[in-house]
């Protein structure tokens, strides 16, 4: 690619690492037009999590897309040995990470879908 500012090459075009995760049948749907509080209450009612792994274990911003615009936290997330958990509802969702330095090329993988109460993940940061 050629541009007037000579912004060609991998040094300028970092990619997003993402993973698609199927929703969990039977979980409560996010109410249409939910307020921030209603949305948070719905998310906290979900009993399943996607356990995600970032490699290498670097500082990243985390985000998701689920049938609409993309959202991401504007502060780096915490991980435990490169892993973190995300509540899962009934809809399919795309999770992604953006490296804090905007240059690294992390990978994002789905480890498994687990119960929020799974003792194997008791130390996992949960979003």
Secondary structure, DSSP 8 states (H G I E B T S, - for coil): ---TT---STTT----EEEEE---TTS----TT--HHHHHHHHHH--EEEEEEEES---EEEEEESSS-EEE-SS----BTTEEEEEE-SS-EEEEEEETTS----EEEEEEEEETT-GGGTT--B-
